[in-house]
Amino acid sequence: MKVEVEYLEFMWPMRHFLLTCGDIAGKSNIITISFCMPVSKEPPLIACAIGKNCYSRELMKNTKEFIVNVPLEEMKSKIYYCGFHSGYTVNKFKETGLTPKAARKVKAPIIDECAAHIECKIRKEIETGDKILLIGEAIEAYADEAIVKMEKEIEYAKGDFPRKIYSSRF
Ligand SMILES: Cc1cc2nc3c(=O)[nH]c(=O)nc-3n(C[C@H](O)[C@H](O)[C@H](O)COP(=O)(O)O)c2cc1C
């Protein structure tokens, strides 16, 4: 017998990424996303589904850029902070203590504490449902040497599906 289920539960485990956007010289922001995946190797494209009403979406309307920052295992609480608070009301760099640092080719800052950074230029936007799918071309990708040498651990989602998080609206 087959029974009805919440589809997201069967997409688990998903990764968590900290997207940065905006302009380091002006307003910049961090958003936690898990709806993020590679969608082409040549050209190198990444698709991110972003809530239509979130602050990050507003910033990216202007800059057409974002950075996918890959968090470390020890950054779990910051991942959740950036996923439960909006840049409309808080400065997430200030509140988390994460360090914004100039990126190589885009105006948004990287999060210095993260393991790796993929700088992207938005090439296409697709309306889905409650999200906009942003297709970004990866124009730069670099990582902390300690990660490449496997001296630090990247964050991977573990354990049971966190139903509470994914049943809340985001
Ligand atoms: C674990 C986790 C995963 C999330 N994944 C996404 C996602 O893939 N896309 C999205 O738009 N929001 C996602 N969110 C919610 C946003 O991070 C949240 O709405 C955030 O407050 C938006 O911030 P902003 O208004 O500063 O842009 C996620 C939240 C958590 C905790």
The ligand as an SDF file (V2000), in Angstrom:
LIG
                    3D

 31 33  0  0  0  0  0  0  0  0999 V2000
   17.1460   25.3620    6.8390 C   0  0  0  0  0  0  0  0  0  0  0  0
   16.5040   26.4740    6.0590 C   0  0  0  0  0  0  0  0  0  0  0  0
   16.4460   26.4070    4.6730 C   0  0  0  0  0  0  0  0  0  0  0  0
   15.8680   27.4360    3.9230 C   0  0  0  0  0  0  0  0  0  0  0  0
   15.8260   27.3450    2.5620 N   0  0  0  0  0  0  0  0  0  0  0  0
   15.2870   28.3590    1.8300 C   0  0  0  0  0  0  0  0  0  0  0  0
   15.2810   28.3080    0.4060 C   0  0  0  0  0  0  0  0  0  0  0  0
   15.7620   27.3780   -0.2240 O   0  0  0  0  0  0  0  0  0  0  0  0
   14.7400   29.3730   -0.2600 N   0  0  0  0  0  0  0  0  0  0  0  0
   14.2060   30.4570    0.3960 C   0  0  0  0  0  0  0  0  0  0  0  0
   13.7350   31.3880   -0.2610 O   0  0  0  0  0  0  0  0  0  0  0  0
   14.2000   30.5100    1.7360 N   0  0  0  0  0  0  0  0  0  0  0  0
   14.7250   29.5120    2.4590 C   0  0  0  0  0  0  0  0  0  0  0  0
   14.7420   29.5690    3.8360 N   0  0  0  0  0  0  0  0  0  0  0  0
   14.1170   30.7160    4.4930 C   0  0  0  0  0  0  0  0  0  0  0  0
   14.9050   31.9960    4.3980 C   0  0  0  0  0  0  0  0  0  0  0  0
   16.2390   31.7910    4.8010 O   0  0  0  0  0  0  0  0  0  0  0  0
   14.2070   33.0440    5.3050 C   0  0  0  0  0  0  0  0  0  0  0  0
   12.9270   33.3140    4.7580 O   0  0  0  0  0  0  0  0  0  0  0  0
   14.9900   34.3090    5.5170 C   0  0  0  0  0  0  0  0  0  0  0  0
   14.4740   34.9500    6.6600 O   0  0  0  0  0  0  0  0  0  0  0  0
   14.9260   35.2840    4.3590 C   0  0  0  0  0  0  0  0  0  0  0  0
   15.8120   36.3240    4.6390 O   0  0  0  0  0  0  0  0  0  0  0  0
   15.8180   37.7370    3.9280 P   0  0  0  0  0  0  0  0  0  0  0  0
   14.4390   38.3380    4.0620 O   0  0  0  0  0  0  0  0  0  0  0  0
   16.8480   38.4930    4.6970 O   0  0  0  0  0  0  0  0  0  0  0  0
   16.1920   37.5410    2.4960 O   0  0  0  0  0  0  0  0  0  0  0  0
   15.3190   28.5560    4.5910 C   0  0  0  0  0  0  0  0  0  0  0  0
   15.3750   28.6210    5.9940 C   0  0  0  0  0  0  0  0  0  0  0  0
   15.9690   27.5980    6.7200 C   0  0  0  0  0  0  0  0  0  0  0  0
   16.0400   27.7000    8.2220 C   0  0  0  0  0  0  0  0  0  0  0  0
  1  2  1  0
  2  3  1  0
  2 30  2  0
  3  4  2  0
  4  5  1  0
  4 28  1  0
  5  6  2  0
  6  7  1  0
  6 13  1  0
  7  8  2  0
  7  9  1  0
  9 10  1  0
 10 11  2  0
 10 12  1  0
 12 13  2  0
 13 14  1  0
 14 15  1  0
 14 28  1  0
 15 16  1  0
 16 17  1  0
 16 18  1  0
 18 19  1  0
 18 20  1  0
 20 21  1  0
 20 22  1  0
 22 23  1  0
 23 24  1  0
 24 25  2  0
 24 26  1  0
 24 27  1  0
 28 29  2  0
 29 30  1  0
 30 31  1  0
M  END
$$$$
